[in-house]
Amino acid sequence: MNPTIETESGPRWLERLTADSDNVQFMMGVALAVLIVAIVVTGRTIRAVAREKTKREIAAYIAEGSMSPEQGERLIKSKHSGCA
């Protein structure tokens, strides 16, 4: 009494999906968009981590006395103007 459920196994589902060139172009477009977003997010994350590391290093120099707080503030402000 149970109807047999047809399941697609193997490459048949892929053949059916890629039979139309519009589907392939759409999938390639989505893959490209995901890749671009991943690259942008990774780049911004790396920049943010580097910026925070620089701030910690400047704070350490100020704490040990080899740099005045005014010098550290000027250095941090000069770094932010170059980043965009």
PDB file of N, CA, C and O in Angstrom:
ATOM      1  N   MET A   1       0.793  -1.190   0.000  1.00  0.00           N
ATOM      2  CA  MET A   1       0.000   0.000   0.000  1.00  0.00           C
ATOM      3  C   MET A   1       0.843   1.265   0.000  1.00  0.00           C
ATOM      4  O   MET A   1       0.361   2.342  -0.353  1.00  0.00           O
ATOM      5  N   ASN A   2       2.099   1.132   0.397  1.00  0.00           N
ATOM      6  CA  ASN A   2       2.958   2.302   0.392  1.00  0.00           C
ATOM      7  C   ASN A   2       3.402   2.593  -1.033  1.00  0.00           C
ATOM      8  O   ASN A   2       3.921   1.719  -1.728  1.00  0.00           O
ATOM      9  N   PRO A   3       3.192   3.819  -1.453  1.00  0.00           N
ATOM     10  CA  PRO A   3       3.691   4.153  -2.799  1.00  0.00           C
ATOM     11  C   PRO A   3       5.214   4.238  -2.756  1.00  0.00           C
ATOM     12  O   PRO A   3       5.799   4.688  -1.770  1.00  0.00           O
ATOM     13  N   THR A   4       5.817   3.816  -3.800  1.00  0.00           N
ATOM     14  CA  THR A   4       7.273   3.890  -3.845  1.00  0.00           C
ATOM     15  C   THR A   4       7.677   5.332  -4.088  1.00  0.00           C
ATOM     16  O   THR A   4       7.151   6.019  -4.963  1.00  0.00           O
ATOM     17  N   ILE A   5       8.599   5.745  -3.308  1.00  0.00           N
ATOM     18  CA  ILE A   5       9.102   7.109  -3.428  1.00  0.00           C
ATOM     19  C   ILE A   5      10.350   7.055  -4.289  1.00  0.00           C
ATOM     20  O   ILE A   5      11.310   6.344  -3.993  1.00  0.00           O
ATOM     21  N   GLU A   6      10.308   7.814  -5.344  1.00  0.00           N
ATOM     22  CA  GLU A   6      11.470   7.856  -6.215  1.00  0.00           C
ATOM     23  C   GLU A   6      12.465   8.857  -5.658  1.00  0.00           C
ATOM     24  O   GLU A   6      12.141  10.029  -5.468  1.00  0.00           O
ATOM     25  N   THR A   7      13.641   8.404  -5.406  1.00  0.00           N
ATOM     26  CA  THR A   7      14.703   9.300  -4.954  1.00  0.00           C
ATOM     27  C   THR A   7      15.759   9.331  -6.039  1.00  0.00           C
ATOM     28  O   THR A   7      16.102   8.322  -6.656  1.00  0.00           O
ATOM     29  N   GLU A   8      16.243  10.510  -6.235  1.00  0.00           N
ATOM     30  CA  GLU A   8      17.293  10.661  -7.238  1.00  0.00           C
ATOM     31  C   GLU A   8      18.623  10.406  -6.570  1.00  0.00           C
ATOM     32  O   GLU A   8      18.956  11.037  -5.567  1.00  0.00           O
ATOM     33  N   SER A   9      19.356   9.515  -7.105  1.00  0.00           N
ATOM     34  CA  SER A   9      20.672   9.236  -6.560  1.00  0.00           C
ATOM     35  C   SER A   9      21.694   9.395  -7.670  1.00  0.00           C
ATOM     36  O   SER A   9      21.374   9.340  -8.858  1.00  0.00           O
ATOM     37  N   GLY A  10      22.893   9.586  -7.259  1.00  0.00           N
ATOM     38  CA  GLY A  10      23.945   9.718  -8.243  1.00  0.00           C
ATOM     39  C   GLY A  10      23.869  11.054  -8.960  1.00  0.00           C
ATOM     40  O   GLY A  10      23.336  12.024  -8.422  1.00  0.00           O
ATOM     41  N   PRO A  11      24.396  11.102 -10.161  1.00  0.00           N
ATOM     42  CA  PRO A  11      24.488  12.377 -10.874  1.00  0.00           C
ATOM     43  C   PRO A  11      23.207  12.785 -11.617  1.00  0.00           C
ATOM     44  O   PRO A  11      23.211  13.792 -12.325  1.00  0.00           O
ATOM     45  N   ARG A  12      22.111  12.024 -11.471  1.00  0.00           N
ATOM     46  CA  ARG A  12      20.906  12.383 -12.219  1.00  0.00           C
ATOM     47  C   ARG A  12      20.358  13.743 -11.809  1.00  0.00           C
ATOM     48  O   ARG A  12      19.909  14.512 -12.659  1.00  0.00           O
ATOM     49  N   TRP A  13      20.392  14.045 -10.518  1.00  0.00           N
ATOM     50  CA  TRP A  13      19.882  15.343 -10.083  1.00  0.00           C
ATOM     51  C   TRP A  13      20.754  16.460 -10.629  1.00  0.00           C
ATOM     52  O   TRP A  13      20.252  17.534 -10.957  1.00  0.00           O
ATOM     53  N   LEU A  14      22.053  16.219 -10.729  1.00  0.00           N
ATOM     54  CA  LEU A  14      22.963  17.218 -11.271  1.00  0.00           C
ATOM     55  C   LEU A  14      22.735  17.402 -12.771  1.00  0.00           C
ATOM     56  O   LEU A  14      22.766  18.522 -13.281  1.00  0.00           O
ATOM     57  N   GLU A  15      22.509  16.303 -13.462  1.00  0.00           N
ATOM     58  CA  GLU A  15      22.227  16.400 -14.898  1.00  0.00           C
ATOM     59  C   GLU A  15      20.951  17.190 -15.149  1.00  0.00           C
ATOM     60  O   GLU A  15      20.892  18.019 -16.057  1.00  0.00           O
ATOM     61  N   ARG A  16      19.937  16.928 -14.341  1.00  0.00           N
ATOM     62  CA  ARG A  16      18.676  17.634 -14.503  1.00  0.00           C
ATOM     63  C   ARG A  16      18.838  19.130 -14.188  1.00  0.00           C
ATOM     64  O   ARG A  16      18.241  19.978 -14.850  1.00  0.00           O
ATOM     65  N   LEU A  17      19.646  19.437 -13.175  1.00  0.00           N
ATOM     66  CA  LEU A  17      19.844  20.822 -12.777  1.00  0.00           C
ATOM     67  C   LEU A  17      20.660  21.594 -13.803  1.00  0.00           C
ATOM     68  O   LEU A  17      20.411  22.777 -14.035  1.00  0.00           O
ATOM     69  N   THR A  18      21.634  20.929 -14.419  1.00  0.00           N
ATOM     70  CA  THR A  18      22.514  21.617 -15.361  1.00  0.00           C
ATOM     71  C   THR A  18      22.078  21.448 -16.808  1.00  0.00           C
ATOM     72  O   THR A  18      22.806  21.852 -17.715  1.00  0.00           O
ATOM     73  N   ALA A  19      20.922  20.869 -17.045  1.00  0.00           N
ATOM     74  CA  ALA A  19      20.463  20.681 -18.416  1.00  0.00           C
ATOM     75  C   ALA A  19      20.151  22.012 -19.080  1.00  0.00           C
ATOM     76  O   ALA A  19      20.318  22.155 -20.291  1.00  0.00           O
ATOM     77  N   ASP A  20      19.703  22.982 -18.303  1.00  0.00           N
ATOM     78  CA  ASP A  20      19.366  24.301 -18.837  1.00  0.00           C
ATOM     79  C   ASP A  20      20.535  25.245 -18.562  1.00  0.00           C
ATOM     80  O   ASP A  20      21.009  25.331 -17.429  1.00  0.00           O
ATOM     81  N   SER A  21      20.999  25.949 -19.585  1.00  0.00           N
ATOM     82  CA  SER A  21      22.155  26.832 -19.410  1.00  0.00           C
ATOM     83  C   SER A  21      21.824  28.022 -18.503  1.00  0.00           C
ATOM     84  O   SER A  21      22.725  28.593 -17.889  1.00  0.00           O
ATOM     85  N   ASP A  22      20.552  28.400 -18.412  1.00  0.00           N
ATOM     86  CA  ASP A  22      20.180  29.493 -17.512  1.00  0.00           C
ATOM     87  C   ASP A  22      20.430  29.098 -16.060  1.00  0.00           C
ATOM     88  O   ASP A  22      20.873  29.920 -15.258  1.00  0.00           O
ATOM     89  N   ASN A  23      20.150  27.855 -15.728  1.00  0.00           N
ATOM     90  CA  ASN A  23      20.412  27.382 -14.365  1.00  0.00           C
ATOM     91  C   ASN A  23      21.899  27.426 -14.048  1.00  0.00           C
ATOM     92  O   ASN A  23      22.300  27.830 -12.957  1.00  0.00           O
ATOM     93  N   VAL A  24      22.704  27.010 -15.001  1.00  0.00           N
ATOM     94  CA  VAL A  24      24.153  27.000 -14.791  1.00  0.00           C
ATOM     95  C   VAL A  24      24.656  28.425 -14.608  1.00  0.00           C
ATOM     96  O   VAL A  24      25.466  28.688 -13.720  1.00  0.00           O
ATOM     97  N   GLN A  25      24.186  29.337 -15.438  1.00  0.00           N
ATOM     98  CA  GLN A  25      24.616  30.727 -15.307  1.00  0.00           C
ATOM     99  C   GLN A  25      24.175  31.313 -13.978  1.00  0.00           C
ATOM    100  O   GLN A  25      24.927  32.064 -13.357  1.00  0.00           O
ATOM    101  N   PHE A  26      22.983  30.988 -13.534  1.00  0.00           N
ATOM    102  CA  PHE A  26      22.499  31.482 -12.257  1.00  0.00           C
ATOM    103  C   PHE A  26      23.352  30.942 -11.111  1.00  0.00           C
ATOM    104  O   PHE A  26      23.730  31.687 -10.208  1.00  0.00           O
ATOM    105  N   MET A  27      23.651  29.646 -11.153  1.00  0.00           N
ATOM    106  CA  MET A  27      24.479  29.050 -10.094  1.00  0.00           C
ATOM    107  C   MET A  27      25.875  29.658 -10.085  1.00  0.00           C
ATOM    108  O   MET A  27      26.438  29.895  -9.017  1.00  0.00           O
ATOM    109  N   MET A  28      26.436  29.912 -11.260  1.00  0.00           N
ATOM    110  CA  MET A  28      27.759  30.524 -11.322  1.00  0.00           C
ATOM    111  C   MET A  28      27.720  31.950 -10.781  1.00  0.00           C
ATOM    112  O   MET A  28      28.656  32.387 -10.111  1.00  0.00           O
ATOM    113  N   GLY A  29      26.653  32.669 -11.069  1.00  0.00           N
ATOM    114  CA  GLY A  29      26.504  34.029 -10.555  1.00  0.00           C
ATOM    115  C   GLY A  29      26.393  34.048  -9.040  1.00  0.00           C
ATOM    116  O   GLY A  29      27.006  34.885  -8.378  1.00  0.00           O
ATOM    117  N   VAL A  30      25.619  33.137  -8.500  1.00  0.00           N
ATOM    118  CA  VAL A  30      25.478  33.050  -7.039  1.00  0.00           C
ATOM    119  C   VAL A  30      26.816  32.675  -6.411  1.00  0.00           C
ATOM    120  O   VAL A  30      27.204  33.252  -5.396  1.00  0.00           O
ATOM    121  N   ALA A  31      27.516  31.726  -6.998  1.00  0.00           N
ATOM    122  CA  ALA A  31      28.818  31.312  -6.468  1.00  0.00           C
ATOM    123  C   ALA A  31      29.815  32.465  -6.505  1.00  0.00           C
ATOM    124  O   ALA A  31      30.591  32.645  -5.567  1.00  0.00           O
ATOM    125  N   LEU A  32      29.797  33.239  -7.573  1.00  0.00           N
ATOM    126  CA  LEU A  32      30.689  34.389  -7.687  1.00  0.00           C
ATOM    127  C   LEU A  32      30.351  35.443  -6.641  1.00  0.00           C
ATOM    128  O   LEU A  32      31.250  36.023  -6.032  1.00  0.00           O
ATOM    129  N   ALA A  33      29.069  35.694  -6.430  1.00  0.00           N
ATOM    130  CA  ALA A  33      28.647  36.671  -5.426  1.00  0.00           C
ATOM    131  C   ALA A  33      29.076  36.237  -4.027  1.00  0.00           C
ATOM    132  O   ALA A  33      29.543  37.058  -3.237  1.00  0.00           O
ATOM    133  N   VAL A  34      28.920  34.963  -3.721  1.00  0.00           N
ATOM    134  CA  VAL A  34      29.334  34.450  -2.409  1.00  0.00           C
ATOM    135  C   VAL A  34      30.846  34.585  -2.245  1.00  0.00           C
ATOM    136  O   VAL A  34      31.321  34.949  -1.169  1.00  0.00           O
ATOM    137  N   LEU A  35      31.592  34.299  -3.286  1.00  0.00           N
ATOM    138  CA  LEU A  35      33.047  34.417  -3.232  1.00  0.00           C
ATOM    139  C   LEU A  35      33.472  35.865  -3.001  1.00  0.00           C
ATOM    140  O   LEU A  35      34.360  36.127  -2.189  1.00  0.00           O
ATOM    141  N   ILE A  36      32.853  36.795  -3.699  1.00  0.00           N
ATOM    142  CA  ILE A  36      33.199  38.211  -3.540  1.00  0.00           C
ATOM    143  C   ILE A  36      32.894  38.679  -2.117  1.00  0.00           C
ATOM    144  O   ILE A  36      33.700  39.381  -1.508  1.00  0.00           O
ATOM    145  N   VAL A  37      31.741  38.295  -1.593  1.00  0.00           N
ATOM    146  CA  VAL A  37      31.381  38.682  -0.224  1.00  0.00           C
ATOM    147  C   VAL A  37      32.389  38.098   0.761  1.00  0.00           C
ATOM    148  O   VAL A  37      32.806  38.780   1.697  1.00  0.00           O
ATOM    149  N   ALA A  38      32.779  36.855   0.562  1.00  0.00           N
ATOM    150  CA  ALA A  38      33.748  36.223   1.462  1.00  0.00           C
ATOM    151  C   ALA A  38      35.091  36.945   1.419  1.00  0.00           C
ATOM    152  O   ALA A  38      35.724  37.133   2.457  1.00  0.00           O
ATOM    153  N   ILE A  39      35.526  37.350   0.237  1.00  0.00           N
ATOM    154  CA  ILE A  39      36.801  38.055   0.106  1.00  0.00           C
ATOM    155  C   ILE A  39      36.739  39.409   0.798  1.00  0.00           C
ATOM    156  O   ILE A  39      37.676  39.791   1.498  1.00  0.00           O
ATOM    157  N   VAL A  40      35.639  40.139   0.608  1.00  0.00           N
ATOM    158  CA  VAL A  40      35.493  41.459   1.227  1.00  0.00           C
ATOM    159  C   VAL A  40      35.459  41.340   2.747  1.00  0.00           C
ATOM    160  O   VAL A  40      36.135  42.098   3.443  1.00  0.00           O
ATOM    161  N   VAL A  41      34.682  40.403   3.261  1.00  0.00           N
ATOM    162  CA  VAL A  41      34.582  40.227   4.714  1.00  0.00           C
ATOM    163  C   VAL A  41      35.936  39.823   5.298  1.00  0.00           C
ATOM    164  O   VAL A  41      36.327  40.325   6.352  1.00  0.00           O
ATOM    165  N   THR A  42      36.641  38.936   4.638  1.00  0.00           N
ATOM    166  CA  THR A  42      37.957  38.513   5.116  1.00  0.00           C
ATOM    167  C   THR A  42      38.934  39.690   5.138  1.00  0.00           C
ATOM    168  O   THR A  42      39.681  39.862   6.101  1.00  0.00           O
ATOM    169  N   GLY A  43      38.927  40.482   4.094  1.00  0.00           N
ATOM    170  CA  GLY A  43      39.823  41.647   4.039  1.00  0.00           C
ATOM    171  C   GLY A  43      39.535  42.649   5.140  1.00  0.00           C
ATOM    172  O   GLY A  43      40.457  43.158   5.777  1.00  0.00           O
ATOM    173  N   ARG A  44      38.264  42.934   5.366  1.00  0.00           N
ATOM    174  CA  ARG A  44      37.912  43.883   6.431  1.00  0.00           C
ATOM    175  C   ARG A  44      38.257  43.334   7.804  1.00  0.00           C
ATOM    176  O   ARG A  44      38.673  44.087   8.685  1.00  0.00           O
ATOM    177  N   THR A  45      38.092  42.046   7.994  1.00  0.00           N
ATOM    178  CA  THR A  45      38.432  41.433   9.275  1.00  0.00           C
ATOM    179  C   THR A  45      39.929  41.509   9.527  1.00  0.00           C
ATOM    180  O   THR A  45      40.358  41.823  10.637  1.00  0.00           O
ATOM    181  N   ILE A  46      40.717  41.226   8.514  1.00  0.00           N
ATOM    182  CA  ILE A  46      42.176  41.288   8.661  1.00  0.00           C
ATOM    183  C   ILE A  46      42.615  42.707   8.985  1.00  0.00           C
ATOM    184  O   ILE A  46      43.484  42.906   9.833  1.00  0.00           O
ATOM    185  N   ARG A  47      42.022  43.703   8.315  1.00  0.00           N
ATOM    186  CA  ARG A  47      42.371  45.101   8.599  1.00  0.00           C
ATOM    187  C   ARG A  47      41.995  45.494  10.020  1.00  0.00           C
ATOM    188  O   ARG A  47      42.760  46.180  10.697  1.00  0.00           O
ATOM    189  N   ALA A  48      40.822  45.064  10.476  1.00  0.00           N
ATOM    190  CA  ALA A  48      40.381  45.412  11.828  1.00  0.00           C
ATOM    191  C   ALA A  48      41.295  44.779  12.878  1.00  0.00           C
ATOM    192  O   ALA A  48      41.631  45.423  13.872  1.00  0.00           O
ATOM    193  N   VAL A  49      41.695  43.539  12.669  1.00  0.00           N
ATOM    194  CA  VAL A  49      42.589  42.868  13.613  1.00  0.00           C
ATOM    195  C   VAL A  49      43.943  43.570  13.648  1.00  0.00           C
ATOM    196  O   VAL A  49      44.513  43.764  14.721  1.00  0.00           O
ATOM    197  N   ALA A  50      44.456  43.948  12.490  1.00  0.00           N
ATOM    198  CA  ALA A  50      45.744  44.645  12.433  1.00  0.00           C
ATOM    199  C   ALA A  50      45.657  46.009  13.123  1.00  0.00           C
ATOM    200  O   ALA A  50      46.591  46.421  13.812  1.00  0.00           O
ATOM    201  N   ARG A  51      44.549  46.697  12.937  1.00  0.00           N
ATOM    202  CA  ARG A  51      44.363  48.005  13.568  1.00  0.00           C
ATOM    203  C   ARG A  51      44.350  47.873  15.089  1.00  0.00           C
ATOM    204  O   ARG A  51      44.966  48.679  15.786  1.00  0.00           O
ATOM    205  N   GLU A  52      43.656  46.869  15.604  1.00  0.00           N
ATOM    206  CA  GLU A  52      43.602  46.660  17.054  1.00  0.00           C
ATOM    207  C   GLU A  52      44.966  46.248  17.601  1.00  0.00           C
ATOM    208  O   GLU A  52      45.339  46.657  18.701  1.00  0.00           O
ATOM    209  N   LYS A  53      45.698  45.459  16.859  1.00  0.00           N
ATOM    210  CA  LYS A  53      47.040  45.056  17.292  1.00  0.00           C
ATOM    211  C   LYS A  53      47.945  46.278  17.386  1.00  0.00           C
ATOM    212  O   LYS A  53      48.737  46.402  18.320  1.00  0.00           O
ATOM    213  N   THR A  54      47.822  47.177  16.414  1.00  0.00           N
ATOM    214  CA  THR A  54      48.621  48.397  16.426  1.00  0.00           C
ATOM    215  C   THR A  54      48.269  49.252  17.639  1.00  0.00           C
ATOM    216  O   THR A  54      49.158  49.809  18.283  1.00  0.00           O
ATOM    217  N   LYS A  55      46.983  49.361  17.954  1.00  0.00           N
ATOM    218  CA  LYS A  55      46.574  50.138  19.126  1.00  0.00           C
ATOM    219  C   LYS A  55      47.143  49.534  20.404  1.00  0.00           C
ATOM    220  O   LYS A  55      47.586  50.268  21.287  1.00  0.00           O
ATOM    221  N   ARG A  56      47.136  48.215  20.515  1.00  0.00           N
ATOM    222  CA  ARG A  56      47.691  47.562  21.708  1.00  0.00           C
ATOM    223  C   ARG A  56      49.192  47.802  21.815  1.00  0.00           C
ATOM    224  O   ARG A  56      49.711  48.015  22.911  1.00  0.00           O
ATOM    225  N   GLU A  57      49.887  47.767  20.688  1.00  0.00           N
ATOM    226  CA  GLU A  57      51.334  48.003  20.708  1.00  0.00           C
ATOM    227  C   GLU A  57      51.646  49.439  21.104  1.00  0.00           C
ATOM    228  O   GLU A  57      52.577  49.680  21.872  1.00  0.00           O
ATOM    229  N   ILE A  58      50.885  50.387  20.592  1.00  0.00           N
ATOM    230  CA  ILE A  58      51.095  51.788  20.964  1.00  0.00           C
ATOM    231  C   ILE A  58      50.813  51.975  22.456  1.00  0.00           C
ATOM    232  O   ILE A  58      51.545  52.689  23.142  1.00  0.00           O
ATOM    233  N   ALA A  59      49.762  51.338  22.954  1.00  0.00           N
ATOM    234  CA  ALA A  59      49.451  51.428  24.384  1.00  0.00           C
ATOM    235  C   ALA A  59      50.579  50.833  25.222  1.00  0.00           C
ATOM    236  O   ALA A  59      50.883  51.346  26.299  1.00  0.00           O
ATOM    237  N   ALA A  60      51.193  49.778  24.750  1.00  0.00           N
ATOM    238  CA  ALA A  60      52.310  49.175  25.478  1.00  0.00           C
ATOM    239  C   ALA A  60      53.507  50.120  25.513  1.00  0.00           C
ATOM    240  O   ALA A  60      54.165  50.251  26.545  1.00  0.00           O
ATOM    241  N   TYR A  61      53.791  50.777  24.391  1.00  0.00           N
ATOM    242  CA  TYR A  61      54.893  51.748  24.371  1.00  0.00           C
ATOM    243  C   TYR A  61      54.624  52.891  25.338  1.00  0.00           C
ATOM    244  O   TYR A  61      55.532  53.348  26.031  1.00  0.00           O
ATOM    245  N   ILE A  62      53.376  53.354  25.387  1.00  0.00           N
ATOM    246  CA  ILE A  62      53.019  54.426  26.307  1.00  0.00           C
ATOM    247  C   ILE A  62      53.172  53.947  27.743  1.00  0.00           C
ATOM    248  O   ILE A  62      53.681  54.683  28.588  1.00  0.00           O
ATOM    249  N   ALA A  63      52.737  52.723  28.029  1.00  0.00           N
ATOM    250  CA  ALA A  63      52.809  52.188  29.388  1.00  0.00           C
ATOM    251  C   ALA A  63      54.251  52.022  29.860  1.00  0.00           C
ATOM    252  O   ALA A  63      54.536  52.225  31.040  1.00  0.00           O
ATOM    253  N   GLU A  64      55.160  51.658  28.965  1.00  0.00           N
ATOM    254  CA  GLU A  64      56.555  51.482  29.384  1.00  0.00           C
ATOM    255  C   GLU A  64      57.316  52.796  29.411  1.00  0.00           C
ATOM    256  O   GLU A  64      58.449  52.852  29.888  1.00  0.00           O
ATOM    257  N   GLY A  65      56.689  53.863  28.897  1.00  0.00           N
ATOM    258  CA  GLY A  65      57.298  55.186  28.989  1.00  0.00           C
ATOM    259  C   GLY A  65      58.161  55.576  27.815  1.00  0.00           C
ATOM    260  O   GLY A  65      58.751  56.657  27.838  1.00  0.00           O
ATOM    261  N   SER A  66      58.266  54.763  26.801  1.00  0.00           N
ATOM    262  CA  SER A  66      59.098  55.124  25.652  1.00  0.00           C
ATOM    263  C   SER A  66      58.360  56.022  24.666  1.00  0.00           C
ATOM    264  O   SER A  66      58.944  56.478  23.683  1.00  0.00           O
ATOM    265  N   MET A  67      57.083  56.277  24.926  1.00  0.00           N
ATOM    266  CA  MET A  67      56.292  57.156  24.071  1.00  0.00           C
ATOM    267  C   MET A  67      55.317  57.926  24.957  1.00  0.00           C
ATOM    268  O   MET A  67      54.742  57.378  25.897  1.00  0.00           O
ATOM    269  N   SER A  68      55.146  59.195  24.640  1.00  0.00           N
ATOM    270  CA  SER A  68      54.194  59.990  25.425  1.00  0.00           C
ATOM    271  C   SER A  68      52.774  59.710  24.929  1.00  0.00           C
ATOM    272  O   SER A  68      52.586  59.293  23.786  1.00  0.00           O
ATOM    273  N   PRO A  69      51.779  59.940  25.786  1.00  0.00           N
ATOM    274  CA  PRO A  69      50.389  59.738  25.345  1.00  0.00           C
ATOM    275  C   PRO A  69      50.010  60.618  24.143  1.00  0.00           C
ATOM    276  O   PRO A  69      49.219  60.216  23.290  1.00  0.00           O
ATOM    277  N   GLU A  70      50.585  61.811  24.093  1.00  0.00           N
ATOM    278  CA  GLU A  70      50.300  62.708  22.960  1.00  0.00           C
ATOM    279  C   GLU A  70      50.845  62.126  21.660  1.00  0.00           C
ATOM    280  O   GLU A  70      50.189  62.188  20.621  1.00  0.00           O
ATOM    281  N   GLN A  71      52.047  61.562  21.726  1.00  0.00           N
ATOM    282  CA  GLN A  71      52.629  60.936  20.536  1.00  0.00           C
ATOM    283  C   GLN A  71      51.787  59.736  20.090  1.00  0.00           C
ATOM    284  O   GLN A  71      51.551  59.539  18.898  1.00  0.00           O
ATOM    285  N   GLY A  72      51.346  58.951  21.049  1.00  0.00           N
ATOM    286  CA  GLY A  72      50.511  57.799  20.728  1.00  0.00           C
ATOM    287  C   GLY A  72      49.195  58.217  20.091  1.00  0.00           C
ATOM    288  O   GLY A  72      48.727  57.598  19.136  1.00  0.00           O
ATOM    289  N   GLU A  73      48.607  59.272  20.631  1.00  0.00           N
ATOM    290  CA  GLU A  73      47.338  59.762  20.076  1.00  0.00           C
ATOM    291  C   GLU A  73      47.528  60.260  18.643  1.00  0.00           C
ATOM    292  O   GLU A  73      46.716  59.975  17.763  1.00  0.00           O
ATOM    293  N   ARG A  74      48.614  61.008  18.419  1.00  0.00           N
ATOM    294  CA  ARG A  74      48.879  61.484  17.051  1.00  0.00           C
ATOM    295  C   ARG A  74      49.116  60.325  16.098  1.00  0.00           C
ATOM    296  O   ARG A  74      48.658  60.355  14.955  1.00  0.00           O
ATOM    297  N   LEU A  75      49.820  59.315  16.555  1.00  0.00           N
ATOM    298  CA  LEU A  75      50.116  58.156  15.716  1.00  0.00           C
ATOM    299  C   LEU A  75      48.836  57.392  15.361  1.00  0.00           C
ATOM    300  O   LEU A  75      48.650  56.983  14.214  1.00  0.00           O
ATOM    301  N   ILE A  76      47.968  57.204  16.339  1.00  0.00           N
ATOM    302  CA  ILE A  76      46.710  56.510  16.071  1.00  0.00           C
ATOM    303  C   ILE A  76      45.840  57.315  15.108  1.00  0.00           C
ATOM    304  O   ILE A  76      45.241  56.746  14.195  1.00  0.00           O
ATOM    305  N   LYS A  77      45.766  58.608  15.297  1.00  0.00           N
ATOM    306  CA  LYS A  77      44.952  59.444  14.407  1.00  0.00           C
ATOM    307  C   LYS A  77      45.521  59.455  12.993  1.00  0.00           C
ATOM    308  O   LYS A  77      44.763  59.467  12.024  1.00  0.00           O
ATOM    309  N   SER A  78      46.837  59.450  12.864  1.00  0.00           N
ATOM    310  CA  SER A  78      47.435  59.458  11.530  1.00  0.00           C
ATOM    311  C   SER A  78      47.178  58.138  10.814  1.00  0.00           C
ATOM    312  O   SER A  78      47.021  58.125   9.594  1.00  0.00           O
ATOM    313  N   LYS A  79      47.133  57.031  11.546  1.00  0.00           N
ATOM    314  CA  LYS A  79      46.855  55.730  10.949  1.00  0.00           C
ATOM    315  C   LYS A  79      45.407  55.645  10.466  1.00  0.00           C
ATOM    316  O   LYS A  79      45.143  55.049   9.421  1.00  0.00           O
ATOM    317  N   HIS A  80      44.458  56.237  11.214  1.00  0.00           N
ATOM    318  CA  HIS A  80      43.062  56.171  10.819  1.00  0.00           C
ATOM    319  C   HIS A  80      42.778  56.991   9.572  1.00  0.00           C
ATOM    320  O   HIS A  80      41.886  56.637   8.802  1.00  0.00           O
ATOM    321  N   SER A  81      43.505  58.069   9.352  1.00  0.00           N
ATOM    322  CA  SER A  81      43.241  58.888   8.166  1.00  0.00           C
ATOM    323  C   SER A  81      43.634  58.174   6.885  1.00  0.00           C
ATOM    324  O   SER A  81      43.057  58.439   5.830  1.00  0.00           O
ATOM    325  N   GLY A  82      44.619  57.261   6.959  1.00  0.00           N
ATOM    326  CA  GLY A  82      45.048  56.538   5.775  1.00  0.00           C
ATOM    327  C   GLY A  82      44.224  55.301   5.450  1.00  0.00           C
ATOM    328  O   GLY A  82      44.272  54.799   4.327  1.00  0.00           O
ATOM    329  N   CYS A  83      43.463  54.803   6.431  1.00  0.00           N
ATOM    330  CA  CYS A  83      42.663  53.595   6.227  1.00  0.00           C
ATOM    331  C   CYS A  83      41.276  53.961   5.744  1.00  0.00           C
ATOM    332  O   CYS A  83      40.636  54.873   6.269  1.00  0.00           O
ATOM    333  N   ALA A  84      40.827  53.244   4.748  1.00  0.00           N
ATOM    334  CA  ALA A  84      39.453  53.486   4.286  1.00  0.00           C
ATOM    335  C   ALA A  84      38.874  52.222   3.739  1.00  0.00           C
ATOM    336  O   ALA A  84      37.725  52.210   3.298  1.00  0.00           O
TER     337      ALA A  84
END
